[in-house]
């Protein structure tokens, strides 16, 4: 490059066209980068990450589908400030809708991947096979398994995942009455030992084959003749042989067989005194000890097996229990030693052994679905109606409405249909429809033909009630979900005061509705506990 001398013009002027070209190229690159960023933001907006359109009060996506319109003359007569709010609409971000929908989809996929898909269909599926019985003979066994219309896990798996199921949440009197009767009958059972010592199992005397086996039981007439604390009687009962757990004060094994603990006879006490008495109660399988009684040295062929969903238990082989998809207890001997509801319900253990207390199922069931079809319907309703409503009321009000109406519907369902498992946010969806109805009612004075809008909402609500005939869908949850949704929306809805007198009227309605919510919740809680 030439160096300019004093009084001469610099040769930099020669390079100015080159500099202009470089500057233009840099500007073009910046413009292109800005265009790329704008296209990314536009794609995000179009995909729904950010609301594109404001939500019009009293209309929404459902109203637009039904060709509902605002009355321009009616809106024009309003106060300018109120008119501006209506015309600008609401544009809250639907964070809660996206969050709850994503969680529900993930839970549905994980449940299917973990438990698989059960029989698909409308009716029950019968399964037959020959399995080994406790008598060591083959037996023809059949059982019916409910089919899942929604293409998802089996009923029992959904209960273990957290479905609303009242026997897991409280003591159902009818079921526990039957369980107590079964335990009372079990108290009169004994050990049926095959004469060739090939096996033994716990059963009643009438069920033990006399020609092939011998029924062993502690002789109760001896108690009438001698005190039950007589050393002769005490040292010849099973409890005097087993030291794990020991029968010592203050934990003596009672005479009631159903209150005995699970016994592991790895070593014995005073076993030589067995020669004085030969009648005992319970089958035990031991590995050590000589001259042991027959009921303590046999191979047990039947142990407690929990079957079905109502806490039923029977003494069965492991092969039978696996075939009927039950829960086999390899360490227990009596059905009274196990709690079948713990197996059926799963999740967190009960605080009390015979006190189901999984009340949190009222909330967890809202995130579960019976299958792929059920989940797809939920996603459609929530991304269509719920997301649109949340733009109007905001995420906090939507969370209160959704969870409150869902739990209220499940609580009522647990009271009125306690033995029917239920999953899904059906009560929440009716609560959303109730909120949309309140939206129409509050803005009725600015909507053209509000009676037509009421009719449209009524038809949709009736359609959802009609879906209650399908499996896993409960109309009690629908009804009380709608009631709770209606009450909660009246309390939390973002009202507009179209006239000065409506300020006091809205406050009065909210106050009365709060009392109604408290009364309804109190009645349901009392009915559920008693």
VODOSE-23438 format. One record per residue (C-alpha): x, y, z; residue number from 1. Coordinates in pm, 1 decimal. Each point is the difference from the previous one (the first is absolute). Layout:
<rs>
x:y:z:resi
X:Y:Z:NUM
...
</rs>
This chain:
<rs>
x:y:z:resi
0.0:0.0:0.0:1
134.4:348.6:-88.8:2
72.1:240.3:284.6:3
-143.7:349.7:-45.0:4
242.2:286.6:1.0:5
-86.4:335.3:148.9:6
-233.4:182.5:-230.3:7
-85.6:-313.4:-191.7:8
-331.8:-194.7:5.6:9
13.0:-333.8:178.2:10
-17.5:-313.1:-210.9:11
-263.8:-143.1:241.6:12
-263.5:138.7:-232.1:13
95.8:-270.5:-245.1:14
-119.6:-270.5:243.7:15
-336.8:158.0:87.2:16
-202.8:-217.2:-243.5:17
151.7:-308.9:155.9:18
-88.9:122.4:348.2:19
-356.1:75.6:-104.2:20
-33.8:-349.8:-142.2:21
128.2:-155.6:324.1:22
-239.1:209.7:210.0:23
-292.2:-100.5:-220.6:24
91.3:-367.4:34.2:25
11.3:28.4:379.7:26
-339.6:174.2:1.7:27
-147.9:-273.4:-216.8:28
127.7:-265.6:244.7:29
-157.1:183.3:292.9:30
-329.2:28.9:-184.4:31
6.2:-370.1:-76.4:32
66.6:-82.5:366.7:33
-289.6:221.2:103.5:34
-227.6:-168.5:-254.2:35
96.9:-343.2:134.6:36
-76.4:106.2:358.3:37
-334.2:145.8:-108.0:38
-92.5:-322.4:-179.8:39
85.6:-205.6:310.8:40
-213.7:223.4:221.2:41
-287.6:-14.1:-247.3:42
16.4:-379.8:-11.2:43
-8.1:-14.1:380.1:44
-301.7:228.1:4.6:45
-178.9:-209.2:-262.2:46
75.4:-323.4:189.1:47
-184.6:130.8:304.8:48
292.2:70.4:236.6:49
-132.1:358.1:15.4:50
-367.9:91.2:-38.3:51
-59.6:159.7:-338.7:52
-350.3:128.0:48.1:53
-165.6:156.5:298.2:54
-290.5:-186.4:153.3:55
-331.2:176.5:-58.4:56
-226.1:6.3:304.5:57
-316.3:-204.9:-35.0:58
115.9:-153.6:-329.8:59
316.0:-210.3:7.4:60
84.0:-279.5:-243.1:61
-320.8:-188.3:76.2:62
-212.1:307.1:-60.6:63
185.4:71.7:-323.2:64
-68.9:-356.8:-112.3:65
-370.6:58.5:63.8:66
8.5:337.0:-186.3:67
-60.1:194.3:319.4:68
60.1:374.2:-27.4:69
8.5:306.1:217.8:70
-283.1:248.2:-43.6:71
173.6:311.2:-132.8:72
-283.7:226.1:102.3:73
-2.5:-151.7:346.9:74
375.4:45.8:36.3:75
-20.7:355.9:-131.8:76
-237.5:99.8:280.6:77
246.5:-101.2:271.1:78
235.9:224.4:191.5:79
308.3:79.4:-214.8:80
238.0:-163.5:247.1:81
-205.7:-321.5:10.6:82
-40.1:10.0:-378.8:83
377.6:22.6:-47.8:84
55.2:-302.2:228.0:85
-251.4:-207.3:-194.6:86
133.6:97.1:-341.2:87
364.4:-57.0:96.1:88
-77.7:-340.4:152.7:89
211.9:-199.9:245.1:90
339.9:-142.5:-81.3:91
120.2:-203.4:301.9:92
256.5:-268.8:-73.6:93
-140.5:-355.1:47.3:94
289.4:-134.8:208.9:95
-211.6:-233.0:214.5:96
-171.2:-160.6:-299.1:97
331.1:-83.9:-163.0:98
149.8:-128.3:324.6:99
-285.4:-231.3:98.6:100
-39.9:-132.2:-354.8:101
369.3:-83.9:-34.3:102
-0.3:-175.2:339.0:103
-306.0:-205.4:-93.7:104
150.0:-109.4:-332.2:105
329.6:-98.8:165.0:106
-180.2:-195.0:273.9:107
-211.4:-180.9:-259.8:108
305.6:-101.8:-202.8:109
194.8:-112.5:308.1:110
-294.6:-206.6:128.7:111
-36.3:-179.1:-334.5:112
375.3:-61.9:-28.2:113
13.9:-129.8:358.7:114
-313.2:-217.3:12.0:115
-76.0:-64.5:-365.2:116
-340.8:-10.5:-166.3:117
-270.8:-229.0:133.6:118
-278.3:-174.5:-191.1:119
-173.7:242.5:-234.7:120
-376.5:-13.1:-33.0:121
-333.3:79.2:155.9:122
-87.4:-320.8:186.7:123
190.8:-227.4:236.9:124
258.6:-248.4:-125.6:125
-13.6:-359.6:128.1:126
322.1:-192.2:59.8:127
14.6:-377.1:59.8:128
278.7:-242.0:83.5:129
94.6:-300.2:212.4:130
209.3:89.3:303.5:131
135.2:-188.5:300.1:132
-232.5:5.1:300.1:133
99.2:-11.6:368.5:134
-100.2:-367.9:-6.1:135
282.0:-55.5:-254.9:136
-246.1:-79.3:-278.1:137
-70.5:186.9:-323.3:138
-311.5:213.5:10.3:139
-189.4:181.9:-276.1:140
-3.7:368.8:90.0:141
-163.4:294.3:-177.4:142
-30.8:365.7:85.7:143
-127.2:315.9:-166.9:144
220.7:302.0:-60.1:145
-154.0:340.1:-81.7:146
93.4:134.9:-342.7:147
121.1:356.4:-51.2:148
-182.6:189.7:-272.5:149
251.9:285.7:6.7:150
311.1:-202.8:-100.9:151
191.8:24.2:324.3:152
114.3:-190.2:310.4:153
-211.1:-252.2:188.6:154
-243.6:108.8:267.9:155
213.5:-132.4:286.7:156
305.7:182.1:-134.7:157
-186.5:331.1:-17.6:158
-104.6:-43.6:362.9:159
362.0:-53.2:101.5:160
91.9:312.3:-196.3:161
-244.0:211.6:203.5:162
-352.2:-28.2:-142.0:163
-284.9:122.9:214.1:164
-108.5:-316.3:186.1:165
-186.3:39.7:326.8:166
113.8:-329.1:168.6:167
355.8:138.3:-16.4:168
-108.8:326.4:162.1:169
-223.7:-111.6:287.3:170
-138.8:-311.4:168.3:171
-295.9:-108.3:-208.7:172
-234.1:-160.7:249.7:173
-142.5:-257.4:-238.0:174
338.8:-129.4:-110.9:175
152.6:-4.3:345.9:176
-304.3:-178.4:139.6:177
64.2:-281.8:-245.8:178
370.2:0.1:85.9:179
-78.7:-34.7:370.4:180
-235.4:-289.0:-75.2:181
273.8:-172.9:-201.2:182
244.0:45.5:286.7:183
-252.9:-140.5:245.2:184
-36.2:-311.7:-215.2:185
377.5:-26.0:-31.6:186
28.0:-15.4:378.7:187
-160.4:-346.3:-19.7:188
239.1:-135.6:-261.5:189
285.9:-243.0:51.2:190
290.0:-153.7:-185.6:191
-93.1:-266.7:-254.8:192
306.1:-227.4:-36.7:193
17.3:-265.1:-272.3:194
62.8:-345.3:141.2:195
308.4:-46.0:-218.0:196
138.6:335.3:124.3:197
16.2:139.8:-354.8:198
-164.0:323.9:104.7:199
-238.1:184.1:230.1:200
-223.4:306.6:-5.6:201
-225.1:198.0:233.3:202
-371.4:-77.6:-39.0:203
-319.1:-95.9:176.8:204
-66.3:-355.3:112.8:205
-268.1:-59.7:-263.8:206
240.3:97.9:-280.0:207
275.1:-238.3:107.0:208
-31.3:-339.6:-181.7:209
-26.4:-262.3:273.5:210
127.8:-287.3:-211.3:211
314.6:181.7:-109.9:212
85.9:238.5:282.4:213
-29.3:68.6:370.9:214
-138.7:320.5:142.0:215
203.4:138.8:293.3:216
-135.0:259.2:240.5:217
55.1:102.8:357.1:218
-262.8:-175.2:212.1:219
-226.4:263.0:147.6:220
-189.7:-238.2:233.5:221
319.7:-22.0:201.7:222
-35.2:369.5:76.5:223
-334.9:-59.8:165.0:224
143.3:-276.3:217.6:225
325.6:176.3:85.6:226
108.1:359.5:20.1:227
143.9:139.2:-318.3:228
298.2:105.1:208.4:229
67.1:-361.8:102.2:230
363.9:-85.2:-89.0:231
-116.4:-326.5:-159.8:232
-220.1:188.8:-244.0:233
238.3:287.8:-60.9:234
306.5:-211.6:-65.1:235
-173.6:-207.9:-265.7:236
-135.2:283.8:-213.6:237
187.6:117.9:-307.0:238
96.9:319.4:180.2:239
214.2:-201.2:246.0:240
206.1:-144.6:-283.3:241
72.5:316.2:-197.0:242
230.4:268.6:133.7:243
-17.5:240.1:-294.3:244
-193.9:195.7:106.0:245
-14.2:-132.4:357.9:246
-326.9:-22.8:192.4:247
101.5:181.5:316.9:248
-144.2:272.6:217.5:249
-143.0:240.4:-91.0:250
-36.7:-143.8:-351.9:251
-146.6:-344.4:64.0:252
-164.7:-145.5:-306.9:253
-375.2:12.3:66.2:254
-241.4:-291.5:-36.4:255
-148.9:182.4:-298.9:256
184.2:-147.8:-297.2:257
-63.9:305.3:-217.9:258
209.5:215.4:233.8:259
312.9:-211.3:-29.8:260
307.8:159.0:-157.8:261
186.7:-129.1:-302.1:262
211.5:-285.0:141.2:263
353.9:-97.4:-97.8:264
91.0:-317.3:190.7:265
375.9:-6.6:-47.8:266
58.5:-134.1:350.7:267
-228.1:-140.5:271.3:268
-79.6:-5.5:368.7:269
-84.8:-312.7:203.5:270
-56.4:-205.7:-314.7:271
50.9:-327.2:187.1:272
-326.0:50.6:194.5:273
-195.1:-45.1:-323.8:274
-31.8:-370.9:86.4:275
-281.1:82.6:245.5:276
-239.5:160.4:-248.7:277
-76.6:-34.5:-371.3:278
-257.1:264.9:-94.1:279
110.7:337.2:-140.7:280
-127.9:292.2:-204.4:281
221.2:145.2:-270.6:282
211.0:-142.3:-284.3:283
368.9:86.6:21.9:284
287.2:-81.8:-229.9:285
326.6:-49.3:191.6:286
353.0:-105.4:-83.3:287
139.9:-99.3:338.8:288
-114.0:-201.0:297.7:289
-53.0:-369.5:65.1:290
-317.8:-179.2:103.6:291
-208.9:296.7:-105.2:292
-378.1:-31.9:-37.6:293
-143.3:-65.4:-346.1:294
-139.5:348.6:-45.2:295
342.9:153.1:64.3:296
210.3:-220.7:-224.5:297
-204.5:-8.2:-320.4:298
41.0:190.6:-324.5:299
-272.0:263.1:-21.8:300
-181.2:-13.4:-334.8:301
-234.1:293.9:54.2:302
60.9:349.9:130.9:303
-211.1:318.3:7.7:304
-81.1:139.3:-344.6:305
-173.2:337.6:-35.5:306
-228.8:2.3:-303.7:307
-225.1:253.3:-174.9:308
-52.1:355.8:125.5:309
-217.1:-41.6:312.2:310
266.3:-135.7:236.0:311
-90.1:-367.0:-46.9:312
248.5:-260.9:120.5:313
21.7:-375.9:-36.4:314
255.9:-269.2:72.2:315
138.6:-98.3:-340.5:316
309.4:-119.1:-180.7:317
243.9:240.8:-155.9:318
-93.9:-131.5:-344.5:319
-369.0:74.6:58.6:320
76.0:345.0:141.0:321
215.5:89.5:-299.0:322
-267.8:-116.5:-243.6:323
-273.7:216.9:154.2:324
250.5:289.5:27.1:325
-22.1:14.2:376.8:326
255.9:85.9:268.0:327
161.0:-304.2:163.7:328
146.5:25.6:352.0:329
276.2:-256.7:22.1:330
76.4:58.9:369.7:331
-354.7:7.5:140.3:332
-220.2:-298.6:83.4:333
-336.3:158.3:82.6:334
-206.6:255.2:-189.1:335
-38.4:192.2:325.4:336
375.8:59.9:-2.8:337
-15.6:207.4:-318.7:338
-180.4:316.4:-104.7:339
-120.0:-46.9:-355.3:340
-93.0:364.9:-39.8:341
366.6:90.6:38.6:342
70.7:-218.1:-303.8:343
-294.9:131.3:-200.3:344
62.5:367.7:75.6:345
378.0:19.7:-3.8:346
146.6:353.0:29.7:347
86.2:111.1:356.1:348
-64.6:-253.2:281.9:349
-300.6:57.6:225.4:350
78.4:167.2:331.9:351
-213.4:-266.2:169.1:352
2.4:-364.3:-113.8:353
-374.8:-19.9:-56.3:354
-61.5:372.3:-53.0:355
13.5:106.3:-366.8:356
87.6:368.8:-12.7:357
112.0:83.9:-353.7:358
-218.9:309.5:-26.6:359
259.9:162.4:-227.7:360
-147.7:-207.7:-283.0:361
-260.5:275.4:-39.1:362
278.7:216.9:-142.2:363
225.1:-256.9:-171.4:364
-288.1:-147.5:-203.0:365
-30.6:331.6:-186.4:366
330.2:-68.7:-177.9:367
-72.5:-362.8:-95.3:368
-178.2:-129.8:-307.9:369
-148.7:-337.2:-84.3:370
179.6:-14.7:-333.1:371
120.4:172.1:-313.7:372
-347.9:95.3:-126.9:373
-101.6:139.1:338.2:374
316.7:212.7:17.1:375
-45.6:125.8:-357.2:376
-353.3:120.5:80.5:377
127.8:182.5:307.6:378
280.1:169.4:-195.4:379
-246.7:115.2:-266.5:380
-246.3:147.6:250.5:381
268.2:172.7:204.5:382
192.7:150.5:-290.5:383
-322.7:115.1:-161.7:384
-228.3:120.2:280.5:385
215.5:16.0:311.1:386
286.1:192.1:-161.8:387
-245.7:251.3:-142.2:388
-168.9:49.2:337.7:389
333.4:46.6:176.8:390
76.4:293.9:-230.5:391
-298.0:170.1:163.2:392
33.6:-96.0:368.2:393
376.1:-60.0:42.2:394
200.1:-300.0:120.2:395
-74.6:36.1:373.5:396
-376.7:9.0:-40.0:397
22.6:-287.1:-247.8:398
203.3:-209.3:245.6:399
-257.5:59.2:274.8:400
-286.5:-83.5:-235.3:401
164.7:-310.3:-149.0:402
128.2:-160.4:320.2:403
-298.5:101.0:212.8:404
-264.6:-135.8:-237.2:405
204.0:-317.3:-62.3:406
49.9:-82.8:367.9:407
-361.8:85.5:79.3:408
-124.4:-229.8:-275.3:409
226.0:-285.4:111.3:410
-106.6:40.4:362.8:411
-367.9:-30.7:-92.7:412
76.0:-295.9:-225.3:413
180.2:-179.0:284.5:414
-314.1:36.8:211.7:415
-268.8:-101.2:-248.7:416
185.8:-266.5:-203.0:417
276.4:-116.1:236.3:418
85.6:-324.4:-179.7:419
46.3:152.8:-346.9:420
357.9:109.5:-74.3:421
26.8:327.2:-190.5:422
282.2:189.7:-167.5:423
19.6:317.2:-203.6:424
-101.4:365.4:38.3:425
-365.4:-42.2:-97.7:426
-114.0:208.3:296.9:427
249.1:270.8:-98.0:428
-135.6:12.1:-353.6:429
-355.4:49.4:124.9:430
134.0:274.6:225.0:431
144.1:169.8:-309.6:432
-337.9:-19.6:-173.4:433
-161.4:149.3:309.4:434
247.3:289.6:-17.8:435
-82.8:56.5:-366.8:436
-368.1:9.1:93.5:437
71.7:264.0:266.3:438
192.5:196.3:-264.2:439
-306.0:2.8:-225.8:440
-235.6:88.3:284.9:441
213.5:291.1:121.6:442
32.0:148.3:-351.9:443
-356.4:-76.3:-110.7:444
-82.3:369.5:-41.6:445
267.3:49.1:-268.2:446
-53.6:-328.9:-191.8:447
-239.1:-42.6:-288.6:448
-260.3:-270.1:76.4:449
124.8:-116.9:343.9:450
-273.4:-266.4:8.6:451
165.3:-171.3:-297.5:452
331.9:5.5:186.7:453
-164.8:-167.9:302.0:454
-141.1:-268.7:-227.5:455
338.0:-72.7:-158.9:456
167.1:-44.5:338.5:457
-284.8:-216.3:128.5:458
35.3:-239.4:-293.8:459
373.1:-44.3:62.5:460
-55.5:-57.5:371.9:461
-268.8:-260.5:-68.4:462
234.6:-171.2:-244.2:463
269.0:-33.0:266.1:464
-253.0:-137.4:247.0:465
-100.6:-255.4:-263.2:466
363.6:-115.0:-16.4:467
-39.2:-117.6:359.4:468
-122.6:-336.8:-129.5:469
355.0:-80.3:-117.7:470
247.9:-187.7:223.1:471
207.7:207.6:241.7:472
-227.5:302.1:-53.7:473
-222.9:94.6:292.0:474
-300.0:231.5:-15.2:475
23.1:72.8:372.7:476
340.5:154.2:-66.3:477
-155.6:187.0:-293.5:478
-287.9:134.6:207.8:479
200.1:117.4:300.2:480
286.2:118.3:-219.6:481
-253.0:224.5:-173.1:482
-140.7:118.4:334.5:483
341.6:79.7:145.0:484
108.9:162.2:-325.2:485
-309.5:219.8:2.9:486
51.3:108.4:360.9:487
374.5:58.3:-31.7:488
-44.4:199.9:-319.7:489
-256.3:226.6:164.2:490
255.2:68.8:274.7:491
310.2:52.5:-216.4:492
-132.4:129.3:-335.3:493
148.7:336.0:-116.6:494
-324.9:194.1:-15.2:495
-68.7:327.3:-176.0:496
-238.1:241.8:170.4:497
-233.8:107.9:-278.9:498
-195.6:221.4:240.2:499
80.4:155.3:340.7:500
-262.1:-210.7:177.0:501
167.9:-321.2:-115.4:502
299.5:59.1:229.8:503
-197.1:-82.8:314.5:504
-193.1:-273.1:-179.2:505
322.3:-176.8:-105.9:506
141.1:20.7:352.0:507
-322.7:-149.7:138.4:508
3.4:-287.7:-249.4:509
363.8:-78.3:80.9:510
-64.1:1.1:374.2:511
-301.6:-230.3:-28.1:512
183.2:-237.3:-232.8:513
293.3:-34.5:242.0:514
-243.2:-122.6:262.7:515
-154.5:-244.3:-244.7:516
342.6:-141.6:-86.4:517
77.9:-46.5:369.4:518
-333.8:-173.0:57.9:519
36.8:-236.9:-296.6:520
358.2:-90.2:93.4:521
-100.1:-57.7:362.6:522
-288.7:-229.1:-96.0:523
218.9:-205.3:-234.9:524
282.5:-35.2:253.8:525
-239.1:-112.7:273.1:526
-172.3:-245.6:-235.3:527
336.5:-138.7:-113.0:528
124.5:-61.5:354.2:529
-322.2:-140.0:138.9:530
</rs>
